[in-house]
């Protein structure tokens, strides 16, 4: 009896699996369809082959089949339209998931992506920027062996060496589906060596694995994602200290640079105590109205609060400690009242020229 396999790349449907439906329940009711006749239906055949996207040097035979999983049952169109590259044109809840195998073609593609210092992993992990010098040794180990476990092991080993990660979501649906990248969960547990993390359009409550990377991350950049600093510092934990004073959440011991610009942060909450070694803090382009809790950041030397809604700087000298550079441009300052102007002579750089401060505040 002839055994048929689906000719679509990465589709593992096969007539051999009909005898193991308990193991492959998604094969229930699947049929195998031959390609249109190359003489009588030449145009339709070309359309099928174009949609299937096999390599140009591939030649179908009389035994070539495509499985019914690639045809839309609710569409009268005779063309196959459901493929991995178009997200099957269905919502995730309605999708029949096809197992994906690693072969010479897609492994080479992964290797080329690594060489260009970008890694595309799960849909949520949009991009990973990696310094070539830090990944060169790991890259040369990425050779296709035909052993799936070994090849996946190489990729996982590479992930554990990644130093810089850029996760970028998007607000628009993926393709013609209803999947929103910004609403997908993702896990950073496998990234063991992260030093720099940049997040854009991501819900911090959907991120897991940050706790395992706190001790290695030195630079943290988050944009278009936060309504409060607590969102990322505590995520879904209500308090960072128990009633008896013990720590529930660990400190970011090595974090020295934080950029939370271009968010919707309304105030600086007490969760900044979890980043005691920060030297550079950028909170520009938020919705801050006052400066609070920065006295906990004893090593802070550069602070950017530009383009917020700050109007008063009362007792600034008690809040900013060893600060050397301060940017207040684009705020709504009316005065630098009280003793707050004592700090101004100590600053190496002080920018407030676009604010509406008084002449007294400039002196």
N, C-alpha and C positions, 0 to 999 in steps of 0.2 A: 504494500500500500504506500502511495506517494505521501511524503511528509511535506507540508507547506509551511513556509515561514513568511511573515509579513516583510515586504521589501522596504518599508519606511525606515530610515535611519533611527536607531535607538529603540525601535519597537520590538519587543521580544515575543509577540504573539506567534504561536506555533500550534499546529494540529496535534503535536505530541502532548500538549498540556490538557487536551480534552479528557484524558484519563486521570488527571490529577486536579479536578475542579475544587476539591477541598483545599488545595494549596494555592490554586490560581482561580479564585472565584470570579475575577474580572473577565475570564474567558467564557463565561456562561453566555450562550447564544451568539458568539462571534462566528462569522462566516468569512471565507477567503474568496476574493474576487479576482479574476484574471484581468489583465490589461486589455483595453480596446484593441481590436484587430488592426495591425499596422497597415493593411491595405484598404479595407472598407471604412475604417474610422481613424485615418491617419492624424487628422487635426485633433480629435478628442484624445488620442493616445499621447500626442505631444503635450497637450495641456495637463494630462495626468502626470507625466514624467517631470514637467516643470514644477508642479506642486509638490511632488514627492521629494525633490531636491537631492537626488543621488549624484555622485561625482560624474563628470563629463565622460570619463572613460568606462563607465559602467554600462553594460549591455544586458537588457532583460532577455529571458529565455521563455520557452513555452510553459515552464513551471513557475514563473514569477507570479506572485500573488500579493495583493494588498488586503489587509483585514478590514472588516466592517467598522472597526472603532474609529476610522478616519472619515466616516460619512455621517452627515447630519441627518438623523432620522426625521426631523421636523422640517426638512427642506427638500423640495422636489428637485433640486439641482443634482445632477448625476455625477458631478465632480467631487473628488475627495477634498474636504475643506478643513478637517480637524487635525492639526499637527502640533508638536511641541513648540515650534517656532512662532506660532500665532496664539499660544495659550489655549488651544483647542476651541477657541471662540465660545467658551462656556464659563459660567461662574464656577468657582472652585468646588462648591457644594454639589454640583451636577457632573463633575468631571470623572471620567474613568482614568485612573492614574496608570501610566505605563512604566514598568521598571526600566531604568536607564543603565546601559552597560558602558564600560570604558573600552574603547577600541583605539587602533593606531591613529585614526583620523582626529577624533576629538581630544585625545591625549596630546597630540602635536599642537592642536589649537590652544590648549591650556598652557603648554610650554611657551608658545609664542606670546601669549598674554603676559606670562611671568617675565619674559625677557623685556617687554615694553614697560615694565614696572607697574603694571596694573593687574589686579586680580578680580575677576568677576565670579563670585561664588553663588550663594543662594540669592533669590530675587531681591531680598531685603538688603543684603550687603552689596550695595550698588558698586562701590569702587574701593580699591585699596591701593594707596600710593606707597611705594616701597623704594627706598634708596638702593640703587644697583649694587653698591659696594657691600651693603649689609646682607644682600640676598644672593650674591654670586655663587657662593659655595653650595647653598641649598638648591639653586637653579640647576646646576650641573648634575644633580642627582635625579632630576626629573626625566627619566628615560622610560619609554613604554616597554614593558616586559611581557605583556599578555596575561600576567597574573593579577587579577582584579584586586585582591587584598594587598598585594605588594604595591601596586600603582596608587591605590587610595592612601596607603601608608606614606608614600612619598609626598603626596599633596598635603596630608595632615602634618607631616614633618615640616613642610614649607610654611604652613599656617602658623605653627608654633614659633617660627623664627621672625615673623613679620613684626616690624618696629613701628610702622606708621599706618593707621587705618582711617579711611575716609568713608563714612556711611552717609549716603545721600538719598533721602526719600523723595517722593513727589506727590503732589495733591491730585493729579489727574489719574484716571483709571489706566491700568496696563492694557494696551491694545484695545480690543473691543470687549474686554471683560469688565467686571465690576470690582476688581481687586485694586485697592489703594496701597501703594508702596509704603506710605507713611503710617498705615494701620497694621502692618505686619510685625509680628514678634521676631526678634533675633537674639542669638546667644553668643556672647563673646568669650565663653569659657575656654574654648580651644586656643585662643590667642594668649600665649603664655609670656610673650616678650614685648608687649606693647609699651611704647614710650610716648607716642603722640596719637591722640584720638580726635577726630573732627566729625561732628554730627550736624546734619542739616535736614530740616523738615522731618524730624523723628520724634515720636512720642516717648519720653524717657521712661514712662511706666511699662513700655513694651520691651525694654532692654533688660536682658539678664546676663549674668556673668561679670558685671563690673566689679563686684566684690573681689573676684580672683585676680583682677588686674590693678587694683588700687596701689599696690606697693611698687609697681614698675612705671606707671604713667607719670610723666613729667610735664606734659603739655596737653591741655584740654580745651578744645574749641567747640562751642555749641551755638548754632544760629537758627533762628526761625523755629524754635522748638519749646522754649521755656516760658512759663507764666510766673515761676518763682525759682529761686536758687535751690530751695528745698526739693523741687521736683527731681533734680539730679543727685543731690547730696543724700537724700533719704529715700527717694523713689516712693514706694507705697508704704514705708514704715512711718507710723505717726509720730514717734519720738526717738531721738537719738541717744537718750539716757533713760535708764530705768528709774523707778521711784527711789531706789537706794543709792542712786548716783553712778552705778556701773554703766559702762559704755555698751550700747546695743549695736552701734555702727562704728566701724573702725575709721581712723583718720586716713587721709590721703597723704601719706608721709613724704613722698618725693615730688608732689605736685608743686611746681614753681611758677607756672604760667597758666592763667585762666583767661579765656576770651569768651564772654557771654554776650557779646554785642548783637544787635539786631534781634532782640527777643521782645517779650511783653512783660518784663519784670517790674513790679510795682514798688517793691521795697527790698532792702538788704536784710534778710532775716538772720537769726542766730545760728543757722546751720553752717555759716562761714567758719565757725570754730573747727569744723572738720578739715579745713585746708590751712593749717597754721603756718606752713612754710612758703606760701605763695609770695612771690616777689613782684610779679606783674599781673595786674587785674584790669580787664577791659569790660566795662559795663555801659559802653556808649550805645546810643540809639535804643534805649529802653523807655520806661515810663516812671522812672524814679522821681520822687518829690523831696526826698531827704536822704541824709547820709547817716547810716546806723551800723553798729556792730563791727565796724572796721578796726576798732581798737584791739580786736582779737588777732589781727594780722600784723604781728610785730615785725615781720621781715619785709613787709610791703614797701617797695621803693617807687613803683610806677603805677599810677592810677588814672584811668581814662573814664570820666563821667560825662563826656560831651553828648550833647543832643538828648537831654532828658528834660524833666520838668522841675528841676531844682530851683527854688527861689530864695532860700535862706541858707546860710552857712554858720549857724550858731555853734559856738565852742568847737570850732574845727580843730583847734590845736590838741584837743583831748581825744580825737578820733583817728588821727592820721600818723601818729608816731614818727617813724623814720622816713617818711615820704620825701622823694627827691624830684619827682615829676608829677604834675597834676594838670589835667586837661578838663576845663569846665566850659569849653566853647559850646554855643548853641543852647544854653540854658536860659532861665528867666530870672537871673539874679537881680535883686533890687538893692542888696547891701551886704557887706561883710561885717556884721555887727559884733560888738563885744571884743573879746580877746582873740577872736579867730584870725585876725590879721597878723598875729604874732608868727604864725607858721609861714607866711608868705616869703619873708626874707630867707628862710632856710631852703626854699625850693630852688633847684637848679633850673627847672622849667615850669612856668605857670601860664596857662593859656585860658583866658576868659574874655578875649577881645570881642567875640561875637555875642557875649552876654550883655545884659543891661545893668551892669554893676555901677555903683556910684563912684565918684572920683576918690572918695575915701578908701574904697575897697581896692583901688589900683595902687595906692601908695604903700 
